[in-house]
Amino acid sequence: MSMTSISRSIRLITLSTAIGLLAQPSFAKDFSTTVPQDAPVLLQQQGILEPGDQTFAEDNSLFDTYSFTGQAGQTIRLSLTDVTFDAFLALIDTNGIQIAASSETDLDHPDTTDRNPELEIVLPSSGTYTIIVNGRDQFARGTYALTVRGVDAGLAPALSSAIERRPEFGSASLSQDVGWQAVGNPTMNAIALPVYRYVGDCPGGGVGRITAAFRSNTTQPAEDLEVEIRNITAGIDDSPYPHIERDYDEGLTSERADIGFSADQIRVFIGRRTIAVMPGLNQFEYVIKDGDRVVEQGEFATRVVPTPIVQNRASQQSTEQYCRTGGSVSSCDRDEIRTRYIWQCPATEYPIPREFESLFSELFD
């Protein structure tokens, strides 16, 4: 991940934690507008990124905010046009979670930047959404036109069916007292995971992941406590069930973990583990232990909503060495080694699991 990506993520996490401020007129642009839901255009504004706008403390880059009201299952398209700077576009949901964002600018190859970013997404819930128009650095400023258009005001059937899927799992319920809490989301056991359809130079598809932590209002975290969590949802691979172990000593929660779509065990990363989930309701078993002593154990359920995002993906410029006379570089005379520029599509970090290819394809129909 580039330093630009890290900085951008930090900025949006900071913004998400302060999402309550976004609804205040003093924080948002004075000309923010909400347009009736049944209108083809939900919001249309001419904007200027200029001194005096809000800034992210991490890099002093400027940003504007706009809000609009959306309905669960509604497909919307956010477009920036006539942009005179390298722009970054993001959408924050009703819980303060970033659910869509344009591609990062490649600082090494600024000519690859799309100055007119566009996002298309099915809204996961009804409520007020916040749009962020941001420059890539502290020097980015200029004019732009923002349009939010309702592509389809109806519900997305595949998304609705995924949300309402109810596997059989005993008495577990969507508790606010125990379970997963996504970073930046005050609601327990509510997870929105992105499903990407890539368009442009490098089409394809992929899935995203979200960071969360385990929390129980019955047992407070403490030194030497550990929590073990297993996903025992009907239909998920049980040989063995996806599971993780986290220290339960981080303020009010456990150590953080990543949550991602899969029907099977998925990779373990250095310093952080990733647990597999299915679309819809997921059932988990947990046990909090102090060594071999069980402090608390039980079950909980988490609703996982696949959130479709259409994202432009451009090829990237890089260099490679070759031998002018042919053959491999390793066996080539030094004087015959040359360097050339090539364009390549970026690798898909998390491909769509084959078990969900059909379902996720329907999300975009």
Order of alpha helices (4+ residues) and beta strands (2+ residues): alpha-alpha-beta-beta-beta-beta-beta-beta-beta-beta-beta-alpha-beta-beta-beta-beta-beta-beta-beta-beta-beta-beta-beta-beta-beta-alpha
